[in-house]
Amino acid sequence: MALRLVADFDLGKDVLPWLRAQRAASEASETGSGGADVLENDYESLRVLNVERNGNIIYTYKDDKGNVIFGLYDCQTRQNELLYTFETDLQVFSCSVNSERTLLAASLVQSTKERKRNELQPGSKCLTLLVEIHPVNNVKVLKAVDSYIWVQFLYPHVESHPLPENHLLLISEEKYIEQLRIHVAQEDGNRVVIKNSGHLPRDRIAEDFVWAQWDMSEQRLYYIDLKKSRSILKCIQFYADESYNLMFEVPLDVSLSNSGFKLVNFGCDYHQDREKLSKHLTLCVFTNRTGSLCVCYSPKCASWEQITYSVFYIHKGHSKTFTTSLENVGSHVTKGITFLNLDYYVAVYLPGHFFHLLNVQHPDLICHSLFLTGNNEMIDMLPHCPLQSLSGSLVLDCCSGKLYRALLSQSSLLQLLQNTRLDCEKMAALHCALYCGQGTRFLEGQIIQWISENVSACHSFDLIQEFIIASSYWSVYSETSNMDKLLPHSSVLTWNTVLNFKGYWEKLNSNLEYVKYAKPHFHYNNIVVRREWHNLISEEKTGKRRSTAYVRTILDNAIKVISNLEARNLGPRLTPLLQEEDSHQRLLMGLMVSELKDHFLRHLQGVEKKKIEQMVLDYISKLLDLICHILETSWRKHNLHSCILHFNSRGSAAEFAVFHIMTRILEATKSLFLPLPPGFHTLHTILGVHCLPLHNLLHCIDSGVLLLTETAVVRLMKDLDNTEKNEKLKFSIILRLPPLIGQKICRLWDHPMSSNIISRNHVTRLLQNYKKQPRNSMIDKSSFSVEFLPLNYFIEILTDIESSNQALYPFEGHDNVDAEFVEEAALKHTTMLLGL
């Protein structure tokens, strides 16, 4: 299944054996069977009450005498501890323990019979008590009313030393929230007692609210009150210095006027009627470390034929509403919609019917969200009981007493990527799997293996391009909280401002400012790099290049990237990449380093320059490494050897498959103008010569699919002999080379064709500034090997120009190309044309 629930705690395994051991020790004289029967009855009443910020779990049960017993399971030491025993038959529905485990707050419901004889507060339905438990001492009645009261201690971040004051929230069914300040003192050694217990200072935090949620991890209180029939979401942040602030107010388009009273995550809500759960509205707030703030809402459901739910992406400034029709609606649909916080994602599911995975960081791209329906096994394997999503990815199943950590299953997502027919599901599964792996080599290897076998599996987007961009993004995502705004994650793109606070609130505020002012988006692109690269290449062709220091800096950047890339790869490479200069790709690489570094420096204020430089190197190295990895996987799969690096061999089906993969890689990187590993174009050309007929090969060169490098052409000239077929190939290649490289290559080919080209270039250079001068009409015929007046006259002119140039530029040489060479080449060419 896409969602994997890993049990962190189980009442039956982590608590019940301890209870049995405690009972066996205290009742050693009793028979084993009798003790076991009592313990089974104890287990029926055993249930979780609350999960505190530090992960400790409070539970309760009744012994055979009806006494209410409170216990605590320490998640760090995995030990149980008895906290307190009420020797009265009461029903507990809320409980909390302070961080030092010296105070216990509990709310209990009395039966009619107990109300009359209760010594603490006769006649009241609900008792809210504060107990000194280190050691067990006084009991103070905080509330004795006929309405329900929930309790929750605040947990400050500072836990290195006990605080002199504890803060306790009281949440009343009468729609108000109070904060009690409880001063404690140590007496007689370690004994902790409440000071001035007769009068505990209290603050009214909120009132007239209809819904509230507690975030135990971040110590935040969310609540909604109604103003003129409008639902206003508010948030209060509690701090370690015992202060608190109202952080924001934002209107929500939800109807809560007739919804009654609802609390979320104030312990386990056992008093609510579970039969009515499916028809009750569901609303919860989710946040994550990147500054996202989502409100998930599902209204009351009148029938099960259609389900509607909404997600408000507050950090993005918009919302989305989804409606789905249910198939095979039966009586088993009684649980209602469940929302789960999975950090970068929110999961929405209805057991047995659908599972919706929403990308909350990039909600504008629906193709990044996954929706599964019907009898999909990923849906059927999810729990059918109500789940309570706590802070982070913790999920509590109150019915079974299990605490899970909800994780996305990499194996299931890879299976979905491989098996689904829909492109949108492939994209969603790809991004979700990469999020789970976050740059792990093993996961990338599995995805690359599948891509190499299914490179044409997607029709609506480029699979290689999407993988390279997404995987590179996740490789540096954790370096800074703003990375999602600065780098592309895919190839396919009224609020009151939060006050100036640190941590989560600073990140949320950054998201909101981005929504308000980011036009155009901050995402990096290679437009500037493309323009500058073309300028440098044009300068190279004309021989007029700007400052050598500038170009040297760019090439030094490329050297740093390649060094960083090689440091990542410890083993030998199968493919001959990164072994040649390929100045064009190195220029592109170096320019991207320079531009991306400037981009980060503009938008990452406060981040060290050295860290930014390393992030840039890591990102570009990752891009190149993924390309190498894809090619290496295909190379290994088809069992290619180094012998294919020569032109004098014929192409095989395996070589054609690798050539096809390389062509797809080139297409993926070309539109984004991404650099390729030096040596890529040489290898691509070699495979193209092996696998393609001449006319197809030349078409690929002319259309830019194959880029001729000097290394590839030099090797071609040396490897191939001068058969008629090879001569035609060589001549066709030389004609397509840039002039400067073409001249260099011609000197390596001992052939009349190359001599003709060299001669033409030499004559062009000599005559480009030639001014006709009066000449003697008589020509000394004895100096020419052949008496052919037009040629003789032309050669004499060239000789004079060469002599003049030699007088002006005595140190300039031209590789032994002179008028005599031109004459010989002209005669050979004429002889060939005449067939002599």
N, C-alpha and C positions, 0 to 999 in steps of 0.2 A: 504493500500500500504506500501511497505517497507520503502519508503521515505515519511516523513511528513513535509510539509512546513507550518510553523507557521508565520503568518504575524506580523512583528514588526512595519510596517508603510504602510499606504495606502493613496495615494493622495486624493482619493474620500472621505475618512472618516476623515483624520487628517488635511487636508488643505482646501478642498473646503468649509466646513461649516464655517471656519474662514473667508474665502474670502467673503462669502455671508453676514456674520455679519458685516464685514468692509464696504462692499458696502451699506448695509442697513443703517448703521450709517451715512455714508457720503452723502447718497442720500435719506434722510428721506422724502423729498418732492415728490419723484417719486412714481409711482404706483408699487405695489408688483409684478405684472405680467411682467411689462417692465424690472424691475431689474432682475427678474429671467431669462428672455430671454437672457439678456446680460451676466449673469453669466454662463449660459449653453455654450454660445460661448467662454467665458473665459476658461471653463473647457476643451474645445477641444484643446486649445493651452497649457494647463497646463502639464508640464512634469518635471521629475527629471533630474538634470544636474550632480550632484556629491554627493558622500557620503564621508565625511571627517573621519579622524582617530578617532575622539571623538564620532562618530556616528551621528553627525549633518548632515542633508540632505538639499542640496541646490536645489531649484526648480525655474522655471521661467514660466511666462505666459504673454500674451498680453491683454491689456485692449481694450475697444471698440474704442479707438483712435489709436490703433496700437503701443502704448508705450510698451517697454519691461521692465517687472518688475521682480526683483530678490527677492526671499524670502528664509527664513531659518527655518527649523523645528528642534527644540532642543529636542533630544531624551530623555534627562534627565527630563526636566521640562514638556515635551509634549506641548510646546508653540510655536507659530509661530511668526516670526519677519520679517518685511519688511526691506530689505537691501538697495536697490537702484532702481531707475527708469531711464531708457534711453528714452528720449522723441523723439525717432527715430525708424522707422520701420526697425529693423535688426533681423537677424537670429542668435541665440546664439547656439554654439555647445560645448563650454568648459567654465568652471567657477570654481573658488576656493576661499575660504575665510580663512584668517589666524586664528590662534587659539584664538586670542583676539577679533576677529570680528571688527577689525579697518581698514582692507584693503581688497578690493575685486579685484580679477583679472578675466578678462573675455575675451574670443575670440568670435568675431562676424563676420558674413558674410554679406557684403553689396550687395544689388541688384544693377544692372547697373544704375538705376535711382538714387538711394541713393548715389552712388559713386560720382556723379557729384555735388551734393549739400551738401555733408557731410562737415561740418566745421572742424572736427577733422583731417581727412586725405583723401582728395578727390582723387579718381582714384584708390585706393587700394581695392582689393577683400576682404582681411581679416584684421581686426583690432584687436590687442591685447592691452587691456587697463588695467591700474592700477588705482584704485579709492580709495580715502580717504573717509571712510564712518562713521567715529566716531568723529565729525558729518560729513555729506556729504559735501565734499569740492572739492579739485582739482581732475582732471582727467588727467593722463599721458598716452601717447601713447607709448607702449613698442615695438610694431612691427606693420608695415603697409606694408603687402606683398601680393602676389597673391597665396600664399600657406597656408595651414592650420597650425595653431599653437595651441597646447594644453597647458594648464596651471595647475600647482599643487603646492600649498604651502606645505612646510615641517612642520610637527608637532613634536616638541621635546617632550620627555617624561616629562620634567620639565614644569609643567603648574601652579605652585604655584605663580609665579610672571612673569609679562610680560618681554620678552627679548628685548633688545635694537635693535636687528637686526632680520629681517625676511628673510627667504630664499624661493625663488620661482623658480620652474623648468619650463622651456619653452621647449616643445618638438615639433620639426618642421617636417613637411612633407618632407622637404629637407634632412632628415636623420641626424640630429644633436640634441643634448640636451645641454641646457645651464642652469646654476644656477645663479640667480640674488641675490645679497645681498642688502637688503633694510633696511637702517637705519631710525628709526622713533624717534620722540621726542614729548613730551607733551607740549602744549602751552595753555595759558589761561585756566588753570584748567585741564579738561579732554580731551581737544581737541588734537587729534593725527594727526601729519603731517609727510610727508616724507622729510628727510633731503637730501640735495644735489640731488634733483630729476632730475637735468639735466644730471647727470652722475652716473648711478648705476653700481657698480662693478659686473662683471660677469665672470664665469668660464665655459670653455667648458668641459662638463662631458663625453660626448660620441659623436661619429660621425661615419658615414658610416654604420649605423645599418639598419636592415630590419624588425626587430620585437622588441617590448619592452613591459614590463608589470610592473605595479606599485603595490606594496604591501603596502596598506595604514596603516595597523595595525603595521607592523614591520618596516616601513619606508625603504623599500628596492627597488632598481631598478634593474630589470633583463632586459638584452637586448642581441640580437644576431647580430653579424657581420660576414661577409663572408671573410675568408682568404683562397685564392687559392681554391675557391669553397667549402670550408669546413665551416660548421655552428659552430661557437664558442659561447657558452652560457657564459655570464659574469654576475656578480652580484656586485652591489655597495650598501654598507650599510651606511646610514646616521645616525649621532649620535646627542645627545642632546647638545653636546658642539660645534655644528655647523661644525664638521669635517666629513669626509667621507673616506671610503676605498674601493678599489677593492678587493673583498673577494676571488673570484676564477674565473678560466677560464676552461671550460670543453668542449671538442668537442662532438657534437651530430650527430647521423646518421639520419639527416632529410634533405630534399631537400627544400631550400628556395630561390634558385637562381631566379626563375621565379614567385615568390609568391607576388611580389609587396611590399606594406608597411602595417604593421599591428600593432595596439596598443591594449593593454588589460588593462582594469580597470583604464584608465585615464578619469574617468567620463563615462557618457552614450554616446555611439558612434552613434549619430543619422544621421550623414551625410553619413554614409556608406549605400550602396544600399542593402536593406534587401532582395531583390529578388535574389541577387547573394550570399547570406550568406551560403546557403547549399552547394555550390560548392567551397567555399573558404576554405583554410586550417584552422585548429583549433590547437592552441598551447598555453599551459598555464603551469605555474609553481605553485606547491602546496608545502607548508611546514606545519609542526605542531610542537607542543611544545616538542616532544620527539627527535627532531633532524632529522626528515625525510625530504628528498628533492626529489620530483617527478616531472618529466616533462611529460606531457600528450600531445600526438601529433596525429592528424588525417590529412592525406594529402588531397589534392584536390580530389574531387570525380567526376570521369567522368560519372559513371552510378551508379544506386542504387541497382544493382543486388548483389553487394558484398561490404561490408564495412570493411575497415582496420584501425586499430588504434594501437598505441604503448604507453607503459608507461615505462619511464626510471627511475628506482629506483636508483638514484645517490648515496644515502646513503648505498645501498647494493652492488653497483658495478656491476649491470647487468640490463637488460631490457627485456621486454616481448612484443611481437607483437601478436595481436588478429585479426582474420578475421572471419566475420560472414556473411552468406547469408540471405537476406531479403525475407520473404514470402509476397505475395499479395502486391507487389510494385505498388503504384498508384501515381496519381498526387499530393496527399496530402503530400508526402514526400518532403518538401521544407525547412525544418528548420535546418538540419545539426545536427551533434553530439554535445552533451553538456557534459562537464566535470564539476563535482562538488567536492569541497573539504569538506570532512566530518571528518576531523581530522585523526582518525585512519584508515579511509577508503577513497577511491576515487570512486565516482560514475560516470559511463559512460552510457548515455542513448540516444536513438533515439526515440522521442515520438511516441507511438503506435507500436513500433517494438521490442525493447529489453531494458533491464536494467541490467547493469553489476556492481556489487559491489566488489571492489578490496581491499584486506587487504594489506596496504602499509608497515606495520611493519613486516609482515611475508609473503612476496610475493612468497617465495620459495614453499609454500604449497598451491597449486591451490585449494585444497579441502576447504580452508578457505575463498574462494571467491565465490560469488553468481552470477549466470547468469540466468536471466529469459527472456523468449521469448514468441512470439505469442500473444494470446488474454488474457494473464494473467491480472487480474483486477489491480494488483499492477502496471502494466505498463500503463494501460489505464487511471488511475487516476492522472498520472503525467502531469504537464502543457505541452501544445503543442507549446507554444511560446518560443522564444529564452531566455535563462536565463544567467545571468552574475554572475559568482562565485567570490565573493569578499573575503577578508581575513577571516580566520576562517570558520565558517559555514554560513556566510551571503550570500544570493542570491538575486539579483536584477532583477526584471522583468520590463525592461524599457517600454514595450508596455503598461502595465496596471498601471505603477507607484507604484508598490508594492515592499516592501523590506521584504524578508522572512528570517527566520532562519531555515536552513535545518536540520532535525533531523531524526534519524532512528526510525521507529515505533516498539516498543517492542511487541505490540499486534499482528501486522502483521507478525513479525518474529516468534513469538510463534505459530501462525496459520500455517505458512509455515513449521515449525519444525514438527507439528503434522500431516500435510496433505500430504507433499511430499513423494514420493516413493523412491527417489534417496538418497543414503547414503551421497554423496558429498554435496547435498543441506541441508541435516539434519545437517551435521557437520558445514557448513557455517552459517546456521541459528542459531545453538546453540552458536557458538562463537560470532556472531554479537549481539545476544540478551544479552549475558553475558556482552559484552562490553557496551551496552546501560545501563544495570542495575548496573554494577560494584558493585556486592556484596549485593544488596538489598534483604532483606529476602523474600519479597513478590514475586519477580521474581523467586528467587531460589525455593520457594515453588511451584510455578506453573510448573516449569521445572521438579522438583522432582516428582510431582503428575503424570505428563505424563510419566516419566521414569518408575515409579513403575507399571504403567499399560502397558508399552510397552518395557520392559527390553530387549526383543529379537528383537526389531525393526530394528536394524542395523547389517549387516553381515560383513562389511569390517572393523569395528572398535568397540571397547568396549565402549558402550554408558556411562556406569557409570564411567569408568576410565577417559574418555575424560571430562566429566562434573566435576569430582572432581579436576582434574589438572587445567582445565581452570578457574573454579570459584575461586579456591584458589589463582591462579595467579592474577586475577583481584582484589582480596580482598586487596592485598598489592602493586598493580601496581603503585599507585600514590605516594608511599612513596619516591621513588627515580627514576630519569630518566633512570637509567641503569638496571631497573628490568627486562626488556625484554631480556637482555643478560645473566642474572644470574639465572633466574628460568625458568623451562620448562612451556610453555603455552599450549602444546598439548602432547598427548601420541603417536601420529602418527609421521623431525627436519630440458688506463692508466690515473690516476687522480693526480693533483697537490695538496698536502696536504694543508688544510686550515690553515691559520695563528693562532697563539695562542690567541684567543679572548674568551670572556665570553659569557654566555647566550646560545642562539641558536647555535652559531658557535662552542662553546665548545662541545655541544652535537652532532652536525653533525660530528665534527672531531673525536669524540669518536666512532661514528658509522663506520667511514671510517677506523680507526685503527683496529677496530674489524674485518672488512671485510678482511683487509690485513694480519693480524697476528693471528687471532683466530683459531688455529688448535692445539688441538681440541677445540670445543666450550666451552664457559664459563658456559653453563647451568649446574646447580646442578643436581647430581644424587646420588643414595644411594649405590654405589659400595663399598665405604669404610665402610659405615655403615653395609652393609650386611656381609662383611668379619669380622669386629670387633664383631658384634652380634653373629655370629657363633662361634667365639673364646670364647666369654664369656659363651655361652651355653655349649660348650664342657668342659670348666673348671668347670662349675657347676656340670656336670654329673660325672666327675672324682674326685670332691671334692677339686680340686686344683685351687682356684681362686686367682687372683692377688690382689694387695693392696685394702684393704677395703675402703680406702679414695677415690680411683678412682671410685669404684662401687657406693659409697655413692653420689659422685658428679653427676654421671649419673642419679641415681634415683631422686636426688633433682631437676634435670632438668625436669624430668617427672612430678614431683609435681607442678612445676611452670606452665607447659603446661595445666595440668588439672585444676588448679586454674584459669588460664586465660580463659579456655573454659567455666568453670562454671559461671564466671563473665559475659560472653556473653549471657548465657541462663538464663533469669530471672524466667521463669515458671518451674513447675515440669515436670520431664521427665516421659513418659509413659513406656519406656523400662528400664530394669534393667542394664543399662550400667554405667560405671565409679564408680561402687559400690564395686568392689573387687580389690585385689592387682594385680594379673596377672603380676608377675614379668617380664616375658618374653616381654610382650608388653611395659611395663614401661622401660625396658632396651632399646628396640628399639626406643621408643619415646625420651628418654634422649640422646641416641647416635646421633639421627637425629638433635636434638637441638645443640649439640656440634659441629657436622660436618658442619651444615648449617651456624652456627655463624662464624666458621673459614673461610668458603667460602666467606661470605659477607665481612669479615674483609680484606681478600686478595684483593678483587676487588672493594670495595667501599671506596676508599681513601677519607679522609676528613669528613666522616660521623661519628657522635659520637657513641662510643661503646654502650652506653645505648640505643640509638635509634635502633641500629642494633639488640641488644638483644630483644627489644620489637617487632621488625619486624619478627624475627625468631619465637617468641612465637605466634604472631598473625597468621603467615602462617601455622604453624603446628596445632594450635588450630582450624583454619579454615578447614583444612583437616579432622580432627576428627569430627568437628561439622557437616560437610556435610554428613559424614557417619551416624552420629546419626540422622540427619534430614531425610535422605532417609529411614532409618529403622523406625523412628517414624511415618512417613507418611504411610508406609505400615502397621504398627501396628494399626494405627488409622483407616485406610481404612477397615481392616478386623475385627476390633472390638475385638481384643484379650485382655485377662485379665491376672492378675498375677497368676491365678491358673495353667496356663500352665508351670509355673516354677518348677513344681514337676514332677517326672518321672512316677508316678503311674496314669497317665491319657493317654488316647488314642488320637492320632493325628487327626485333622480335616482338611478339605480342606483349611480353612483359615490359619492354621498353616503351611501346606505344601507350600502355596503361599509365606508366610514370609520366610520360610526356603529356598525357591528358590531364593528370593531376596538377602538373606544373603550369599548364595553360590556365586551369581554373584558379590556381593561386595567383597567377599574374592578373587575371581579370578581377579578382577580389581586391587586390592591393592597388590596382591602377586607378579606379574611380576615387579612392580615398587618398591617393598619392602617398602611399606608404613605401618606405625603403624595403629593398630585398637584400638578402645576404649576398655579399660579393661572391661571384662565381655562379650565381643562379642563372644569369642570362647565358653564360658560356655553356653550362650543362644543358640548358633548354635548347640552345641552338644545335648542339651535338646530337641530341635525341631527335630534333626536327629533321636534320640531314639524314639520319638513319631511317626514319619512319615515313617521311613524306615524299611523294613524287616531286620532281623539280618545279612544276608549275604551282603546286600547292605550297611548296616551301617558299617560293618567291612571293606568292600572294600573302603568306603569313608575315614575311619580312616587310613588304610594302604597307601592310595594314597595321604594323606595330605589334603584332603578336609575338614575333621573334625580334629581339634586339641584338644586332651584331656587335660583339665586343672584339677588341684587338686580339685578345688571347685566343678566342675561338677561330678567328680568321687566320691567324698565324699557324695554328695547329692544322687547320684545313689545308693550307698551302703546302705544309710539310708532309702531311699524312697521305694525301691523294696524289697518284701519278697523273701523267698527262694523257690519259685516254681521251677520246673525243667527248664522252659523257662528262668526265671530270673537268675538261677544259671549259665546257659550256657552263658548268656549275661555278667554277672559279671566276670566269669572266663576268657572270651574272652577279656574283657576290661583290666583286671589286667595283663594278659600276654603281653599287648601292651604298658604298662606303663614303663617309665624309672625305673631302679632298685631302686633308693632311694625313689621315690614316691610310687612305687609298694609295697615296704616293709611297708611303712606308712599306705597305704590303706588296706593291708591285716590284719593289727591289728584291723581295724574297722569292719571286717566281721567275725562274729563268725560262722565258717563253716569249716569242715574238709579240704576242698580244700585250704583255706587260711592258715590253720595250716600246711599243707603239704608244701606250698610255703615258709612260715616262717622258717620251719625246714630246708628245702633245703638251704636257704640263710645262716642260722646259721652254718650249717655244712660246707658250702663252705668257710665261713669266718675263721672258726677254722682250717681247713685243708690246707689253701692256703700256709702256711709256715711250715707245719708239717714235721718233720724228724723222720723216724722210729727208735725206740729204742728197744733193747732186753727186752723181757717181760717174766714174769712167766707164763707158759702155764696153770696153774691152775686158774680157775675162781670161785669166790665165788657166787654160784648159788642162795644162799638165798637172795641176794640183788636185784634179778630181779623178776618181777611179772610173767614172762613167761619164760619157759626154751627153748630158741631157740639160740643155740650157736653162729651163725654168728651175730645176733643182739646183744646178750649179750656182745660179744667181742668188737663190734663196739662202743657200748654205754660206755663201760669201758674206751676205748681210749679217747672218747670225754670228759668223766669226768676228766681224768687225765690232758688233755689240759686245761680244764676250771680251774682246781685247780692251775695249773702253771700260767695261765694268771691272776688269782685273786691275786696271790702272787706278781706278777710283777706290776700289775695295779689294786690296791685295790679299786679305786674309779670309775672304769669303770663298767657301768651297761648295761644290754641288755634286758630290759623290760620283765624280768622273763622268758626269753627263755633260756633253758639249756638242758642238755642231757636227763633229765627226760621228758621234753616236746617233744623232738625229738622222744624218744622211744614211747610215747603215740601216737604221730601223725603217726609214721610208722606202728604201729599195727592197728590203725583205717583205714589207707589207704589200708593195706593188706586185712583187713576184707572186705572193700568195693570191692576190686578187685576180691576177691573170692566169693562175693555175699552172705556172711554169716551174 
